[in-house]
Amino acid sequence: MSLERSFAELTARLQRIKDALTEVRITVEEDRPRNGQPAIADQLENTILELYGYAHEALEYGGAACKAVGDPFEFNRARQFLGKSQEAFHRVERRYFSELVSHARLSELERFARKGGRDWQGWTESVKLGLDRCRESIEAASLAFIHCWEDVTEVLVIVLTFQEPKPTPPPEPRSDIAKAG
């Protein structure tokens, strides 16, 4: 894959994360049944909003990296922005797996759904489907980062392979050898 295409694909994948987080936030916030205000719904909403902010940051840096691989090509800026984008993405990824879809959180959600009645059971199933779509987007973005780094490395190898080697000066005589003679 070309460098430009892999970076464009990355930004598309990061945008899908934001879209998936928006969809699940709407489910959590606006589609929740009106009978009761469970703490788990508020916790989910707050975590999703935080992840959205990190995803936005990852996308902003990803977009800057994408521009840097265009014309004119700015290798160092592309590398720096790609790294910053990946740092923000890792915050999304870590929090998603440790807080949104951890065994403890999903078990808590299931317990609540059983106690909350039919409306809350339907809401819980919708939330879980939305969280699965987020997972798919996160996994796709993770692979897109790998492709970007592979392409960056390939460009670097090509540049270094065709670069004129700089002459190296002859080594200085060692003083202990000169004295021995």
N, C-alpha and C positions, 0 to 999 in steps of 0.2 A: 504494500500500500504506500502511496506517496505521502510525504510528510504533511502536505497541506490537507490531504484527504483524511489522514488519521486524526489531525487536530480538529478538523471540522466535525468528524464523527464524534470525537470526545465532547465537543460543546453541545452537540445534539443529545448525547446521552445524559449530560449534566442537566440540560433543559428538561429531559423526561423525568429526572428525579424531582425537580421542582414541581412539575405538573402532577406527578403521582402524590407528592406530599400535599399539594393543594387539594386534590380530590379527597384524600383521606381526612384532611382537616375539615372539609365541608361535611363529610359524613359524621365525624366526631362532634362537631359543633352544631351544625344546623339541622342534621337529621336525627339528633338524639330525641328520644321520647320526652315529652314535657312533664311526665309524672316522676318527679325526683331530680336531684342534682348530684349524682354520685361523684365522689372525689376522683375515682379512676378516670372518668371522662375529662375532668379538668387537668389531671396529670398528663393524659395522652395529648390533649390539645396543647399544653405548654411545651411538651417535648417536641411535638411536631413543628411548632412555630420556631423553636430553636434550630431544629434540623433544617428548616426552610432557609433560615438566615445563613447557615453554613453552606447550604447548597447554592444559595445566591452568590456567596463569596467565591465558591469553587468555580461557578459559571463565569463570573466576572474575570477572574484570573485566567480561566481557560480561553475566554474570548480574546484577552490580551495576548496570550501565547499564540493563538491562531493568527492574529494580525502580524505577529512577529515572524511567522514563517512565510508570510506573503512576500510581496515585493515592496520595499527592499527586505531581503532576508536578514534578520537580526538574531543570530544563533544564541548569543548569551541571554538576550531578553526572553527568547522563547523558552530556554532552559529554566530561567529563573521563574517565569510566570507559570510554567508547567509544574514546577516544584511547589509553588504557593497554592496552586489549584489543588494539587494532590493532598497537601496538608489539610486544607479545608474539607476536601472530600473524605479524608480519613476520620475527621470529627463526625461527619454525617454517618459514616459506616460504623464506627465504634458505638456511637450513641444509639443508632438504630438497633444493632444486635444486642447491646447490653441493657437497653432500657425499653425499647418498644416491643421487641419480639422475644425477649428473654423468656425462659420457661416460667419463671416466677410471675412475670407480667401477664403472660397468656393464661396461666392458671388462675390468676386473680380475676381476669376478665371473664373466664368461663364460670367461675364461682358466682360472680356478680350476675351474669346472664341467667343462671339457674334460679337465683333468688328474685330477680327483677321482673320476671314474667315474660310473656310473649313479645311485647314491644321491645324490651331490652335484649331478648335473644336475637331478634331480627337485626337490631342495631349492632350487636356484637359480631354477628356473621358478616355484616357489611363492612365493619371496621377491619376484621381479619382479612377479607378479600382485598381491601385497599392497602393494607400493610404488605400483603403478598405482591401486589403490583409495585410497591416501593422496593421490595427486595429484588425483584427482577431488574428494575432500573439500576439499582446499586451494583448488582453483579455485572451488568452490561457496561457500566461506567468503569468498573475496576479493570475489566478486560481492555477497554479503550485506553486507559492509562498505560497499560503494558505495551500496546501497539505504538503509542506515541513515543515511549522511551526507547523501544526497539528502533523506531525510525530515526530518532535523534542520535542514537548510538551509531546507526548505519551511516548517517551523514558525517559524523565525526570521524569514523574509520576511513571513509572515502577521502575526506580532507587530509587526514594525517598520512594516508598511503601515498597521495600524490604531492605532498609537500616536499620541497627540496630540503634534503637534510642539511643542517648547518654543520660546517666543518668544526671538528673538535680539536682544540690545541693539543700538542703532544704533552704527555704527562711531565710534570716537574721531576727532576732527579731527586731521589730520596737522599736526605743528608746522611743517614747512617750507612748507605752504600758508598757514597763518595768518600767518607772517612776511612772505610775499611780498606781501600785500595791504595 
